[in-house]
Amino acid sequence: MNSHGTPSTAYSRAASKQAGVVLLMVLVILVVLSLATVWAVKASISSEQLGNNIRISNSVNELAEAALRYCENAVLSDSASLVVIAAPLGAALGTPPSAWAAPSNWIATPSKINTVPSAQLPDAMGRAPTLAPVCMVEEVRIPPSDAQRQQAFLITARAFSEDFKANSSTGAVQAGSDVWLQSTIRF
């Protein structure tokens, strides 16, 4: 300081130079912390979405398994209310059924499918699915062998996610997801 109480010019230049460096360092640290925070939030959201997708997948898979069990039990008990698609006339023995592969066959009208009653659907949360799972039972023509009764059925079960949407005329999937399971019963 000089005799009049004002700082000398050399001191004020050094002080202003330091203040500029400190400001720059603080800005760099703030930018780094902001980027780290954004990354942490994105990672958290991704983890939450992954967990939700796994939960939905498991839930839909359980519904498809319930539908498969429902139709298998109905076939084994020879339920009169079960819709069974007969093997096409003139179909060669051993020809696998193919009605399940056509999306239009999964539309409720005309009915070639069996809708699983809500009482048959296990749900730990006590909720019924938005769209009930369905199953299709097709007769399989198999060649005779020995003295065994040659009757078989291909059972295809299908369950849907909460956001599932299908074209009402073609049955093609428009949104969401579905799970397909198949089994064959021969007796």
C-alpha positions in Angstrom: 0.0 0.0 0.0 1.1 3.5 -0.6 0.9 6.3 1.9 -2.6 7.2 0.9 -4.2 3.8 1.9 -4.8 2.5 -1.6 -3.2 -0.8 -2.8 -0.2 -0.7 -5.0 -0.7 -1.6 -8.6 1.6 -4.6 -8.4 -0.5 -6.1 -5.6 -3.8 -5.5 -7.4 -2.6 -7.1 -10.6 -1.5 -10.3 -8.8 -4.8 -10.4 -6.9 -6.9 -10.1 -10.0 -4.8 -12.7 -11.7 -5.4 -15.2 -8.9 -9.1 -14.5 -8.8 -9.4 -15.3 -12.4 -7.7 -18.7 -11.9 -9.8 -19.6 -9.0 -13.0 -18.7 -10.9 -11.9 -20.9 -13.8 -11.1 -23.8 -11.5 -14.5 -23.5 -9.8 -16.3 -23.5 -13.1 -14.4 -26.6 -14.3 -15.2 -28.4 -11.0 -18.9 -27.4 -11.4 -19.0 -28.7 -15.0 -17.4 -32.0 -13.9 -19.8 -32.4 -11.0 -22.8 -31.6 -13.3 -21.7 -34.2 -15.8 -21.3 -36.8 -13.1 -24.7 -36.1 -11.7 -26.3 -36.4 -15.2 -24.5 -39.7 -15.7 -25.7 -41.0 -12.3 -29.3 -40.0 -13.1 -29.2 -41.7 -16.5 -27.7 -44.9 -15.0 -30.4 -44.9 -12.4 -33.2 -44.5 -14.9 -31.7 -47.3 -17.1 -31.5 -49.6 -14.2 -35.1 -48.9 -13.3 -36.2 -49.5 -16.9 -34.3 -52.8 -17.0 -35.8 -54.0 -13.8 -39.3 -53.1 -15.0 -38.7 -54.9 -18.3 -37.6 -58.0 -16.4 -40.7 -57.8 -14.2 -43.0 -57.5 -17.2 -41.3 -60.4 -19.0 -41.6 -62.7 -16.0 -45.3 -61.7 -15.4 -46.2 -62.4 -19.1 -44.3 -65.7 -19.1 -46.2 -66.8 -16.0 -49.5 -65.9 -17.6 -48.6 -68.0 -20.7 -47.6 -70.9 -18.5 -51.0 -70.6 -16.8 -52.8 -70.6 -20.1 -50.8 -73.7 -21.3 -51.7 -75.6 -18.0 -55.3 -74.6 -18.4 -55.6 -76.0 -21.9 -53.6 -79.1 -21.1 -55.9 -79.9 -18.1 -58.9 -79.3 -20.3 -57.7 -81.7 -23.0 -56.8 -84.4 -20.4 -60.2 -84.0 -18.7 -62.0 -84.1 -22.1 -63.7 -80.8 -21.3 -66.8 -80.2 -23.5 -66.3 -76.4 -23.4 -62.8 -76.6 -25.0 -62.5 -75.4 -28.6 -60.5 -77.9 -30.5 -59.4 -77.3 -34.1 -59.8 -80.6 -36.0 -57.0 -81.8 -38.3 -57.8 -80.8 -41.9 -59.5 -83.5 -44.0 -57.0 -85.1 -46.3 -54.0 -83.9 -44.2 -51.2 -86.4 -44.4 -50.4 -88.4 -41.3 -47.7 -86.7 -39.2 -48.3 -83.2 -40.7 -47.9 -80.7 -38.0 -50.8 -78.3 -37.3 -50.3 -74.8 -38.5 -53.4 -72.8 -37.5 -51.5 -71.4 -34.5 -49.1 -69.7 -36.9 -51.7 -67.4 -38.6 -52.2 -64.2 -36.6 -55.8 -63.9 -37.8 -56.7 -67.2 -36.1 -55.9 -65.5 -32.7 -58.7 -62.9 -33.1 -61.6 -63.9 -30.8 -64.1 -63.9 -33.7 -64.4 -66.4 -35.4 -63.4 -68.2 -32.3 -60.6 -70.8 -32.6 -59.1 -69.9 -29.3 -59.8 -70.6 -25.6 -59.7 -67.7 -23.2 -58.4 -68.5 -19.8 -60.9 -67.6 -17.1 -59.6 -65.0 -14.6 -60.1 -67.4 -11.7 -57.4 -69.6 -13.3 -54.8 -66.8 -13.4 -52.4 -66.6 -10.5 -51.4 -63.0 -9.6 -49.6 -62.2 -6.4 -50.8 -58.6 -6.6 -54.5 -59.6 -6.9 -54.9 -57.9 -10.3 -56.3 -59.4 -13.5 -54.4 -58.8 -16.7 -55.7 -56.2 -19.1 -55.9 -58.9 -21.8 -56.5 -62.5 -20.7 -54.1 -65.1 -22.0 -55.5 -67.5 -24.6 -54.7 -71.0 -25.9 -55.3 -72.9 -29.1 -55.8 -76.6 -29.2 -55.2 -78.4 -32.6 -55.7 -82.0 -33.3 -52.6 -83.8 -34.7 -53.0 -86.8 -37.1 -50.3 -89.3 -36.3 -49.6 -92.7 -37.8 -50.9 -95.7 -35.9 -48.3 -97.9 -34.1 -48.7 -101.0 -32.0 -52.0 -101.2 -30.1 -51.6 -97.7 -28.8 -54.4 -95.1 -29.2 -53.1 -92.5 -31.6 -54.5 -89.2 -30.5 -52.5 -86.1 -30.1 -53.0 -82.4 -29.6 -50.7 -79.4 -30.2 -51.4 -76.8 -27.6 -50.2 -73.2 -28.1 -50.6 -70.7 -25.3 -50.2 -66.9 -25.7 -50.1 -64.2 -23.1 -49.8 -60.4 -23.5 -48.1 -57.4 -21.8 -50.2 -54.6 -20.4 -49.4 -52.4 -23.4 -50.2 -55.0 -26.0 -52.2 -53.9 -29.1 -53.1 -55.9 -32.1 -54.7 -55.1 -35.4 -58.4 -55.9 -35.0 -58.8 -57.4 -38.5 -55.4 -59.2 -39.1 -54.3 -59.9 -35.6 -50.8 -58.5 -36.3 -49.0 -57.1 -33.3 -48.9 -53.3 -33.3 -47.5 -52.5 -29.8 -46.3 -54.3 -26.7 -45.1 -57.9 -26.4 -46.5 -61.4 -26.1 -45.1 -64.8 -25.0 -45.9 -68.0 -26.9 -45.5 -71.5 -25.4 -46.3 -74.8 -27.0 -46.7 -78.4 -25.8 -47.9 -81.6 -27.4 -50.1 -84.2 -25.6 -50.2 -87.7 -27.0 -52.3 -90.5 -25.6 
